[in-house]
Amino acid sequence: MNYPNFWKRVLDLVLSVLLFLLLSPVFLILYFILRIHFKSSPFFLQVRPGKNGEPFQIMKFKTMLDKSELDGHHNSDEKRITTLGKLIRKSSLDEIPQLLNVLKGDMSLVGPRPLLPEYLPLYNPEQARRHNIKPGVTGWAQINGRNAISWEQKFEYDVWYVNHLSLGLDLRILFQTLWNVLRGKGVSQHGHVSAGRFTGSGDLARENVAEF
């Protein structure tokens, strides 16, 4: 029984249960505050590709207004995110519900972040290897810049993690993630609420720009 195929799941279950119990008061407080704040469900649910590209529904705390609540000229992320949402996102508290995804087995605590399904055909063969393992709540790319680095650099970090997956590396990433969260480091690209859209690399990127 090696680490990637057995003990990694054990670590996920043990730590996610402990973390959820520890953070349950925060979870409940945010649940009620956001339900009042948005006057609707406090959760953001979206289909994302998991291991081998299999779809699952990711769960996060809501930080933005729905596009239907704004007119078409003001529905960018910068316009949709609320002041409370910015505070929650900066502290990464919006990620707490993903512990439930880990318990279900859709995600791991550590792994490449699950991105949008429409990105799947845009990856080159090397980048696509990020889907050889379960996506994570945090990962090697997140502690090395998160949304403040380019997509290509992010995918290089993801594939490097797939190639070097180990208990020691996972523990290093978890501790560094906690430190980064406490410092509010690398939450978003400069001048943007979230990372820009991925349009492909190299020739593929140029084709997508031309079509756009």
N, C-alpha and C positions, 0 to 999 in steps of 0.2 A: 504494500500500500504506500504509494509515493505521495508527495505533497500535493502536486497539482490535481490528482484524481481522487484524493480522499481527504487528506488533512486540511486542505484549503477550505473545503466545505465545512469541516468540523470547526475550524477557526471562525468562519463566517457565522455559523449558528450560535456559537458561544458568545462571541463579541457583539453580534447584533441584538441578541436577547438582553445582554447586560446593558448595552447602550440604550436600547429602547426603554428598559425599566428606569435607567438613570434619567433619561430625557422625557419620560412620560408626563411629568408636570408641565414642562415647556410645550410638549405636543398638545396637551389639553388646553393650555392657555392660548396658544396660537390658533387652535381650532376655533375656539369661541370668538376670539378677537377678529379673525379674518372672516368668519361667517357674518359678523355684524358689519365689518368694514366693506365687504363686497356685496352683502345682502344676497348671497348665494352660496353654493358649495365652496369651502375654503381650499379645495384640492384642485390641482392642475393635473389632468390625466391626458396622456398622449401615447400613441403606439410608437414604439421604437424597436429596432432590430437587436436581437440578443445574440447568443452564441450561434454560429453558422448562419446568421442573418434571420433566425426565426423571430417573428414578431411577439412582443409582449407589451403590456400597458404599464408605463412608468407612472409613478405617483410622486408629486411634489406639492408643497404648499404654494398656493396661488400668490403671485406678486404683481400681476398685471390685470387691467381691465380687459374684458372680452372685446374683440374687434367690433362686434355688433353694437357695443355701447358708444362707439365713436364714429364720426363720419369717415369716409374713405380717404380724406386728405390728412387725417391726423391719427392713423392707426399704426404708426411705427412703434417699435419697442420703447423708444425714448418718451413718446407721448402716452403710451399705455401703462407704463409702470407707475405705481403710486409712491408717495413718500414713504409710507409704511413698508411697501414692497421693496424699496431700495434698501432700507435698514435690515430687513429680513434676509435679503439676498447677500448683502455685504457680510453678514455674520454667518452665511451658509445655512441658516436655520430652515430655509425652504427645502433642504435636502433630507430632513429628518424622516419624512414618510417613506423614503427609499429603503429604509431599514426593513419595511414590510416586503418590498421586492426581494431583498436578500433572503428573508425568512422563507419566502415562497420558492426560492431557487431560481428566479429569473435573473438575478444579479449576484455579484460578489461584492464584498467590501472594497476590494482592490481589483482594478482592471481598466481597460480602455472605456471612456465614457460612451454611453449609448447615444448615437446621433440620430438624424432624421432618416426615415426609410428611403426618401428620394436620393440620398447620397450614395446608396449601394452601387448603382451602375457607374458612378463617377470615380470610384477608387481604381487605381492601377493594381495589378496583381500583388505587389508587395504591400500596399496600403490595406488591401482586403484581408490580409492575415490578422488584422486586429480583431476580426470576428472568429478567430480560432478558439477563443476562450470567452467566458461570460463577461459582459460589461461590468464596470465597477462604479461604486459611489464616488470613489476617488481613484487616482492612478498616477503613473510616472509622469505623464504630461501635466497633470494638475499641480504637482509640486514643483514643476520646472517652468511655470509660467501661466498655466491654466488658459484663460481666454486672451492673455496678453501676448501670445506667440502666434506665428503663422500656422495655417492648416498643415502645410507640409512638415514643419518642425514637430507639430503635435502628433502627426501620424508616425513620424520617425521614432518618437518616444514610445508610442503605443506598441509598435512592432518590436522595438528593443525590449520592452517589458515582456512581451510574449516569448521572446527568445531567452530571457534570463529569469523567468518566474521562479521564485523560491520563497521560503518562509522568511528568511532574513530580509529580503527585498520588500516583502509585504509589510513587515513590521516597521521597516524604515519609512515606507510611504505613509503608513498610518500615523506615525509619530510626527513626521514632517507636515502632514496635512493639518493636524491639530495645531501645530505651531503657526502655520500659515493662516489658518482661520482666526487665531487669536490676534494676529497682526493685520488681518484684512488684506493680505497680499495676493495679487494676481487675480482679482475677482473678475475684471472685465478689461477689454481693450480700451486704450485711452480714447475718451470721447464717445464711447459706445456703452450701452447698457449690457449688451451681449455680443458674442462673436458674430462677425459677418457670415453670410452664407458661403458654403463651399461650392465651387463651380467646377471642380476638377483640377488636375495638375497638367502642366505642359500643354501638348497639343489639344488634349481634351478640354482644358480650361478655355483655350482660344475658341474652340468650336462652340462651347456654351455661351461665351460672351457674344459671338457673332449671332447666334440664334436669339439671344435676348434683345 
